């Protein structure tokens, strides 16, 4: 197993910002973020694949969220601005061996390694 250590979640107010971090124990992985709201299915949020040549963000949050990577630390970040109540959920970091397909990385079953999840709660 490849350990993925997440941090950065918390309880915030509408309009606040959070930055989630996920550190991997090895390099050269495709990495991404998924979230699961109460009573809903896990959904794709963002991914950083193919050494940064394939970056995707969920359409409904792409104007507020961004994904980035620090290769020296094997760490990805999810910057979340102008948070809304519908952003509430458990956010999971995921990783897998590098792949560069144009339509890959959008489904949870594509990823082998998962972080423990970090709770994001946005209160109005």
N, CA, C and O atoms as a DFTB+ gen file, in Angstrom:
496 C
 N C O
     1  1       0.829      -1.189       0.000
     2  2       0.000       0.000       0.000
     3  2       0.871       1.248       0.000
     4  3       1.926       1.289       0.632
     5  1       0.408       2.266      -0.721
     6  2       1.077       3.560      -0.740
     7  2       0.331       4.477       0.213
     8  3      -0.824       4.813      -0.047
     9  1       0.953       4.893       1.304
    10  2       0.256       5.781       2.233
    11  2      -0.030       7.140       1.609
    12  3       0.832       7.733       0.961
    13  1      -1.244       7.621       1.811
    14  2      -1.645       8.954       1.406
    15  2      -2.162       9.659       2.649
    16  3      -3.131       9.213       3.263
    17  1      -1.523      10.749       3.018
    18  2      -1.851      11.454       4.242
    19  2      -2.503      12.778       3.892
    20  3      -1.882      13.640       3.269
    21  1      -3.760      12.938       4.297
    22  2      -4.531      14.130       3.998
    23  2      -4.580      15.066       5.192
    24  3      -4.479      14.640       6.342
    25  1      -4.737      16.349       4.895
    26  2      -4.928      17.347       5.933
    27  2      -5.607      18.566       5.327
    28  3      -5.665      18.704       4.105
    29  1      -6.118      19.443       6.171
    30  2      -6.633      20.721       5.721
    31  2      -8.131      20.922       5.827
    32  3      -8.610      22.037       5.619
    33  1      -8.888      19.878       6.146
    34  2     -10.323      20.032       6.284
    35  2     -10.690      20.773       7.552
    36  3      -9.837      21.062       8.391
    37  1     -11.982      21.079       7.680
    38  2     -12.438      21.772       8.866
    39  2     -13.829      22.328       8.703
    40  3     -14.501      22.098       7.698
    41  1     -14.250      23.067       9.714
    42  2     -15.553      23.725       9.731
    43  2     -15.360      25.195       9.384
    44  3     -14.628      25.908      10.069
    45  1     -16.019      25.649       8.316
    46  2     -15.875      27.025       7.867
    47  2     -17.240      27.613       7.554
    48  3     -18.243      26.902       7.492
    49  1     -17.259      28.917       7.359
    50  2     -18.475      29.628       6.989
    51  2     -18.567      29.799       5.482
    52  3     -17.560      29.717       4.778
    53  1     -19.764      30.034       4.993
    54  2     -19.964      30.313       3.572
    55  2     -19.043      31.452       3.134
    56  3     -18.946      32.481       3.803
    57  1     -18.372      31.250       2.000
    58  2     -17.472      32.252       1.473
    59  2     -16.032      32.106       1.903
    60  3     -15.157      32.761       1.336
    61  1     -15.755      31.266       2.889
    62  2     -14.385      31.040       3.350
    63  2     -13.608      30.172       2.372
    64  3     -14.164      29.659       1.401
    65  1     -12.327      30.017       2.638
    66  2     -11.447      29.199       1.822
    67  2     -10.760      28.131       2.658
    68  3     -10.545      28.305       3.858
    69  1     -10.420      27.032       2.012
    70  2      -9.621      25.973       2.611
    71  2      -8.638      25.460       1.574
    72  3      -8.909      25.508       0.374
    73  1      -7.506      24.973       2.032
    74  2      -6.572      24.285       1.167
    75  2      -6.312      22.897       1.727
    76  3      -5.776      22.751       2.825
    77  1      -6.694      21.880       0.966
    78  2      -6.446      20.501       1.348
    79  2      -5.099      20.050       0.803
    80  3      -4.692      20.454      -0.287
    81  1      -4.416      19.215       1.564
    82  2      -3.133      18.663       1.155
    83  2      -3.183      17.145       1.197
    84  3      -3.881      16.561       2.025
    85  1      -2.442      16.514       0.303
    86  2      -2.322      15.061       0.291
    87  2      -0.899      14.696      -0.083
    88  3      -0.448      14.991      -1.190
    89  1      -0.194      14.059       0.830
    90  2       1.198      13.686       0.626
    91  2       1.314      12.187       0.379
    92  3       0.783      11.384       1.146
    93  1       2.007      11.812      -0.690
    94  2       2.235      10.418      -1.036
    95  2       3.652      10.001      -0.656
    96  3       4.551      10.836      -0.552
    97  1       3.839       8.700      -0.453
    98  2       5.143       8.197      -0.045
    99  2       6.082       7.931      -1.213
   100  3       7.278       7.730      -1.002
   101  1       5.566       7.925      -2.442
   102  2       6.375       7.689      -3.632
   103  2       6.048       8.737      -4.676
   104  3       5.024       9.416      -4.596
   105  1       6.929       8.862      -5.656
   106  2       6.779       9.856      -6.706
   107  2       6.123       9.258      -7.948
   108  3       5.850       8.060      -8.015
   109  1       5.877      10.132      -8.935
   110  2       5.394       9.728     -10.252
   111  2       4.049       9.015     -10.212
   112  3       3.838       8.029     -10.917
   113  1       3.147       9.520      -9.386
   114  2       1.788       9.000      -9.321
   115  2       0.810      10.001      -9.921
   116  3       0.997      11.212      -9.809
   117  1      -0.240       9.479     -10.562
   118  2      -1.412      10.296     -10.842
   119  2      -2.188      10.448      -9.546
   120  3      -2.344       9.487      -8.793
   121  1      -2.676      11.654      -9.285
   122  2      -3.375      11.899      -8.026
   123  2      -4.612      12.747      -8.280
   124  3      -4.675      13.517      -9.239
   125  1      -5.594      12.589      -7.400
   126  2      -6.823      13.340      -7.559
   127  2      -7.606      13.440      -6.272
   128  3      -7.219      12.895      -5.238
   129  1      -8.720      14.153      -6.359
   130  2      -9.610      14.363      -5.227
   131  2     -11.027      13.948      -5.577
   132  3     -11.520      14.244      -6.666
   133  1     -11.677      13.263      -4.651
   134  2     -13.091      12.929      -4.722
   135  2     -13.761      13.411      -3.448
   136  3     -13.096      13.626      -2.435
   137  1     -15.076      13.579      -3.496
   138  2     -15.805      13.956      -2.293
   139  2     -17.113      13.192      -2.222
   140  3     -17.652      12.753      -3.237
   141  1     -17.615      13.041      -1.000
   142  2     -18.869      12.345      -0.787
   143  2     -19.694      13.122       0.231
   144  3     -19.314      13.239       1.396
   145  1     -20.829      13.650      -0.221
   146  2     -21.745      14.349       0.654
   147  2     -22.667      13.342       1.336
   148  3     -22.858      12.237       0.827
   149  1     -23.240      13.711       2.483
   150  2     -24.147      12.793       3.173
   151  2     -25.297      12.342       2.277
   152  3     -25.987      13.168       1.679
   153  1     -25.497      11.032       2.188
   154  2     -26.576      10.480       1.401
   155  2     -26.363      10.476      -0.093
   156  3     -27.279      10.125      -0.837
   157  1     -25.176      10.857      -0.566
   158  2     -24.908      10.914      -1.996
   159  2     -23.724      10.033      -2.369
   160  3     -22.942       9.622      -1.512
   161  1     -23.606       9.751      -3.662
   162  2     -22.490       8.962      -4.164
   163  2     -21.200       9.773      -4.156
   164  3     -21.219      11.003      -4.202
   165  1     -20.090       9.064      -4.098
   166  2     -18.796       9.717      -4.210
   167  2     -18.640      10.303      -5.613
   168  3     -18.954       9.642      -6.603
   169  1     -18.157      11.537      -5.699
   170  2     -18.031      12.190      -6.987
   171  2     -16.620      12.732      -7.194
   172  3     -15.924      13.088      -6.243
   173  1     -16.222      12.786      -8.447
   174  2     -14.946      13.350      -8.842
   175  2     -14.919      14.844      -8.577
   176  3     -15.917      15.533      -8.790
   177  1     -13.782      15.351      -8.113
   178  2     -13.601      16.779      -7.904
   179  2     -12.498      17.334      -8.799
   180  3     -12.724      18.293      -9.536
   181  1     -11.313      16.744      -8.743
   182  2     -10.187      17.253      -9.523
   183  2      -9.112      16.182      -9.627
   184  3      -9.035      15.288      -8.785
   185  1      -8.283      16.275     -10.661
   186  2      -7.180      15.334     -10.824
   187  2      -5.974      16.017     -11.449
   188  3      -6.103      16.995     -12.186
   189  1      -4.798      15.480     -11.137
   190  2      -3.526      15.953     -11.657
   191  2      -2.784      14.715     -12.141
   192  3      -2.237      13.965     -11.332
   193  1      -2.760      14.495     -13.442
   194  2      -2.225      13.276     -14.025
   195  2      -1.194      13.571     -15.106
   196  3      -1.040      14.705     -15.561
   197  1      -0.501      12.521     -15.496
   198  2       0.426      12.606     -16.625
   199  2       1.440      13.724     -16.429
   200  3       1.681      14.528     -17.329
   201  1       2.029      13.760     -15.240
   202  2       3.029      14.773     -14.891
   203  2       2.511      16.193     -15.115
   204  3       3.267      17.086     -15.495
   205  1       1.220      16.390     -14.876
   206  2       0.620      17.702     -14.997
   207  2       0.093      18.043     -16.374
   208  3      -0.460      19.126     -16.568
   209  1       0.249      17.144     -17.338
   210  2      -0.245      17.407     -18.687
   211  2      -1.734      17.127     -18.834
   212  3      -2.335      17.513     -19.836
   213  1      -2.341      16.461     -17.851
   214  2      -3.777      16.225     -17.832
   215  2      -4.312      16.690     -16.484
   216  3      -4.108      16.028     -15.466
   217  1      -4.987      17.815     -16.483
   218  2      -5.585      18.387     -15.278
   219  2      -7.066      18.596     -15.531
   220  3      -7.453      19.208     -16.526
   221  1      -7.894      18.088     -14.628
   222  2      -9.338      18.215     -14.760
   223  2      -9.929      18.676     -13.440
   224  3      -9.441      18.327     -12.366
   225  1     -10.993      19.471     -13.540
   226  2     -11.730      19.940     -12.368
   227  2     -13.219      19.828     -12.665
   228  3     -13.665      20.138     -13.770
   229  1     -13.977      19.386     -11.681
   230  2     -15.423      19.268     -11.817
   231  2     -16.019      20.589     -12.302
   232  3     -15.698      21.653     -11.772
   233  1     -16.895      20.514     -13.319
   234  2     -17.449      21.713     -13.933
   235  2     -18.121      22.640     -12.920
   236  3     -17.984      23.860     -13.007
   237  1     -18.842      22.066     -11.966
   238  2     -19.611      22.876     -11.037
   239  2     -18.756      23.641     -10.026
   240  3     -19.265      24.526      -9.339
   241  1     -17.464      23.312      -9.924
   242  2     -16.589      23.999      -8.973
   243  2     -15.354      24.603      -9.619
   244  3     -14.533      25.195      -8.918
   245  1     -15.192      24.475     -10.935
   246  2     -13.945      24.871     -11.579
   247  2     -13.654      26.362     -11.469
   248  3     -12.501      26.772     -11.608
   249  1     -14.668      27.177     -11.223
   250  2     -14.438      28.605     -11.039
   251  2     -14.006      28.949      -9.619
   252  3     -13.632      30.089      -9.344
   253  1     -14.055      27.968      -8.711
   254  2     -13.723      28.206      -7.311
   255  2     -12.610      27.319      -6.781
   256  3     -11.922      27.691      -5.830
   257  1     -12.424      26.156      -7.381
   258  2     -11.417      25.188      -6.920
   259  2     -10.279      25.099      -7.917
   260  3     -10.478      25.284      -9.118
   261  1      -9.095      24.817      -7.422
   262  2      -7.958      24.543      -8.287
   263  2      -7.072      23.474      -7.657
   264  3      -7.003      23.348      -6.434
   265  1      -6.397      22.706      -8.512
   266  2      -5.511      21.649      -8.040
   267  2      -4.086      21.987      -8.456
   268  3      -3.858      22.506      -9.549
   269  1      -3.137      21.695      -7.588
   270  2      -1.737      21.935      -7.879
   271  2      -0.889      20.835      -7.247
   272  3      -1.389      20.024      -6.468
   273  1       0.396      20.816      -7.590
   274  2       1.278      19.749      -7.123
   275  2       2.655      20.291      -6.802
   276  3       3.189      21.137      -7.519
   277  1       3.222      19.796      -5.717
   278  2       4.611      20.032      -5.377
   279  2       5.342      18.713      -5.585
   280  3       5.252      17.811      -4.752
   281  1       6.065      18.600      -6.693
   282  2       6.699      17.335      -7.043
   283  2       7.794      16.932      -6.054
   284  3       7.990      15.744      -5.798
   285  1       8.500      17.902      -5.505
   286  2       9.566      17.597      -4.555
   287  2       9.031      16.923      -3.304
   288  3       9.730      16.123      -2.682
   289  1       7.786      17.243      -2.926
   290  2       7.169      16.675      -1.730
   291  2       6.174      15.568      -2.045
   292  3       5.572      15.011      -1.126
   293  1       5.982      15.231      -3.326
   294  2       4.971      14.253      -3.741
   295  2       3.606      14.599      -3.154
   296  3       2.887      13.723      -2.674
   297  1       3.263      15.865      -3.198
   298  2       2.070      16.370      -2.545
   299  2       1.196      17.133      -3.529
   300  3       1.694      17.927      -4.327
   301  1      -0.113      16.889      -3.470
   302  2      -1.061      17.684      -4.229
   303  2      -1.897      18.511      -3.268
   304  3      -2.038      18.184      -2.090
   305  1      -2.444      19.589      -3.805
   306  2      -3.262      20.502      -3.026
   307  2      -4.571      20.761      -3.752
   308  3      -4.619      20.773      -4.982
   309  1      -5.615      20.963      -2.994
   310  2      -6.884      21.406      -3.531
   311  2      -7.226      22.725      -2.860
   312  3      -7.597      22.756      -1.687
   313  1      -7.100      23.813      -3.609
   314  2      -7.455      25.126      -3.105
   315  2      -8.935      25.359      -3.364
   316  3      -9.382      25.318      -4.510
   317  1      -9.691      25.600      -2.310
   318  2     -11.131      25.788      -2.397
   319  2     -11.471      27.175      -1.895
   320  3     -11.256      27.491      -0.725
   321  1     -12.003      28.003      -2.781
   322  2     -12.383      29.371      -2.445
   323  2     -13.893      29.537      -2.538
   324  3     -14.576      28.771      -3.217
   325  1     -14.401      30.550      -1.844
   326  2     -15.831      30.857      -1.862
   327  2     -16.679      29.620      -1.604
   328  3     -17.576      29.292      -2.381
   329  1     -16.389      28.949      -0.519
   330  2     -17.061      27.691      -0.208
   331  2     -18.552      27.891       0.029
   332  3     -18.989      28.914       0.556
   333  1     -19.320      26.881      -0.378
   334  2     -20.764      26.886      -0.264
   335  2     -21.230      25.673       0.527
   336  3     -20.497      24.689       0.622
   337  1     -22.439      25.719       1.100
   338  2     -22.929      24.565       1.863
   339  2     -22.922      23.265       1.065
   340  3     -22.688      22.202       1.640
   341  1     -23.169      23.319      -0.235
   342  2     -23.177      22.118      -1.045
   343  2     -21.796      21.506      -1.243
   344  3     -21.681      20.406      -1.784
   345  1     -20.744      22.204      -0.812
   346  2     -19.399      21.644      -0.836
   347  2     -19.129      20.735       0.359
   348  3     -18.096      20.067       0.406
   349  1     -20.029      20.705       1.308
   350  2     -19.858      19.890       2.508
   351  2     -19.750      18.410       2.161
   352  3     -20.517      17.902       1.343
   353  1     -18.807      17.729       2.778
   354  2     -18.643      16.306       2.571
   355  2     -17.273      15.847       3.026
   356  3     -16.459      16.635       3.506
   357  1     -17.037      14.558       2.864
   358  2     -15.723      13.992       3.138
   359  2     -14.927      14.006       1.846
   360  3     -15.372      13.473       0.830
   361  1     -13.757      14.612       1.883
   362  2     -12.893      14.713       0.711
   363  2     -11.793      13.667       0.804
   364  3     -11.086      13.582       1.808
   365  1     -11.656      12.875      -0.249
   366  2     -10.690      11.792      -0.296
   367  2      -9.628      12.054      -1.355
   368  3      -9.940      12.419      -2.488
   369  1      -8.397      11.868      -0.980
   370  2      -7.292      11.879      -1.921
   371  2      -7.123      10.482      -2.506
   372  3      -7.292       9.486      -1.801
   373  1      -6.788      10.405      -3.796
   374  2      -6.588       9.129      -4.463
   375  2      -5.348       9.187      -5.348
   376  3      -4.963      10.258      -5.815
   377  1      -4.726       8.033      -5.576
   378  2      -3.523       7.971      -6.397
   379  2      -3.441       6.644      -7.128
   380  3      -3.995       5.636      -6.690
   381  1      -2.735       6.666      -8.254
   382  2      -2.528       5.460      -9.046
   383  2      -1.290       5.637      -9.911
   384  3      -0.739       6.735      -9.998
   385  1      -0.858       4.567     -10.545
   386  2       0.270       4.651     -11.465
   387  2      -0.052       5.627     -12.592
   388  3      -1.204       5.750     -13.007
   389  1       0.968       6.314     -13.079
   390  2       0.763       7.361     -14.068
   391  2       0.159       6.824     -15.361
   392  3       0.584       5.790     -15.877
   393  1      -0.837       7.540     -15.876
   394  2      -1.448       7.257     -17.166
   395  2      -1.801       8.579     -17.822
   396  3      -1.989       9.584     -17.137
   397  1      -1.892       8.585     -19.140
   398  2      -2.058       9.844     -19.859
   399  2      -3.229       9.855     -20.828
   400  3      -3.239      10.655     -21.763
   401  1      -4.204       8.996     -20.632
   402  2      -5.382       8.997     -21.483
   403  2      -6.195      10.261     -21.240
   404  3      -6.279      10.753     -20.115
   405  1      -6.793      10.781     -22.313
   406  2      -7.496      12.055     -22.243
   407  2      -8.730      11.998     -21.359
   408  3      -9.101      13.003     -20.752
   409  1      -9.370      10.844     -21.278
   410  2     -10.613      10.721     -20.532
   411  2     -10.467       9.895     -19.263
   412  3     -11.471       9.480     -18.684
   413  1      -9.263       9.653     -18.827
   414  2      -9.028       8.888     -17.621
   415  2      -9.065       9.732     -16.367
   416  3      -9.125      10.960     -16.425
   417  1      -9.027       9.054     -15.227
   418  2      -8.901       9.723     -13.947
   419  2     -10.168      10.294     -13.353
   420  3     -10.105      10.985     -12.337
   421  1     -11.327      10.028     -13.956
   422  2     -12.583      10.631     -13.514
   423  2     -13.444       9.708     -12.659
   424  3     -14.487      10.128     -12.156
   425  1     -13.025       8.463     -12.490
   426  2     -13.836       7.482     -11.791
   427  2     -13.059       6.883     -10.633
   428  3     -11.866       6.605     -10.747
   429  1     -13.743       6.689      -9.525
   430  2     -13.085       6.222      -8.307
   431  2     -12.402       4.873      -8.488
   432  3     -11.342       4.634      -7.909
   433  1     -13.000       3.983      -9.290
   434  2     -12.431       2.649      -9.433
   435  2     -11.161       2.620     -10.267
   436  3     -10.556       1.559     -10.419
   437  1     -10.742       3.757     -10.812
   438  2      -9.476       3.832     -11.530
   439  2      -8.286       3.969     -10.594
   440  3      -7.149       3.746     -11.009
   441  1      -8.525       4.330      -9.341
   442  2      -7.443       4.627      -8.408
   443  2      -7.239       3.492      -7.419
   444  3      -8.195       2.958      -6.856
   445  1      -5.987       3.134      -7.219
   446  2      -5.656       2.021      -6.334
   447  2      -5.485       2.456      -4.886
   448  3      -5.868       1.726      -3.972
   449  1      -4.913       3.640      -4.666
   450  2      -4.570       4.082      -3.320
   451  2      -5.469       5.228      -2.894
   452  3      -5.817       6.098      -3.692
   453  1      -5.841       5.210      -1.611
   454  2      -6.763       6.211      -1.073
   455  2      -6.305       6.724       0.277
   456  3      -5.767       5.980       1.098
   457  1      -6.529       8.010       0.488
   458  2      -6.288       8.593       1.789
   459  2      -7.423       8.302       2.747
   460  3      -8.417       7.671       2.385
   461  1      -7.264       8.770       3.977
   462  2      -8.231       8.464       5.029
   463  2      -9.487       9.324       4.960
   464  3     -10.472       9.032       5.638
   465  1      -9.466      10.373       4.155
   466  2     -10.575      11.305       4.072
   467  2     -10.436      12.434       5.068
   468  3      -9.935      12.239       6.176
   469  1     -10.880      13.620       4.672
   470  2     -10.886      14.764       5.570
   471  2     -12.228      15.481       5.434
   472  3     -12.695      15.740       4.325
   473  1     -12.834      15.794       6.562
   474  2     -14.173      16.374       6.574
   475  2     -14.119      17.864       6.282
   476  3     -13.343      18.602       6.887
   477  1     -14.959      18.295       5.343
   478  2     -15.157      19.711       5.054
   479  2     -16.618      20.030       5.336
   480  3     -17.516      19.437       4.737
   481  1     -16.853      20.959       6.240
   482  2     -18.208      21.368       6.584
   483  2     -18.334      22.870       6.391
   484  3     -17.573      23.645       6.971
   485  1     -19.297      23.276       5.573
   486  2     -19.510      24.688       5.267
   487  2     -20.856      25.093       5.842
   488  3     -21.897      24.588       5.422
   489  1     -20.830      25.995       6.795
   490  2     -22.019      26.422       7.515
   491  2     -22.449      27.808       7.056
   492  3     -21.613      28.693       6.870
   493  1     -23.748      27.997       6.874
   494  2     -24.287      29.292       6.488
   495  2     -24.617      30.139       7.701
   496  3     -25.083      31.269       7.557
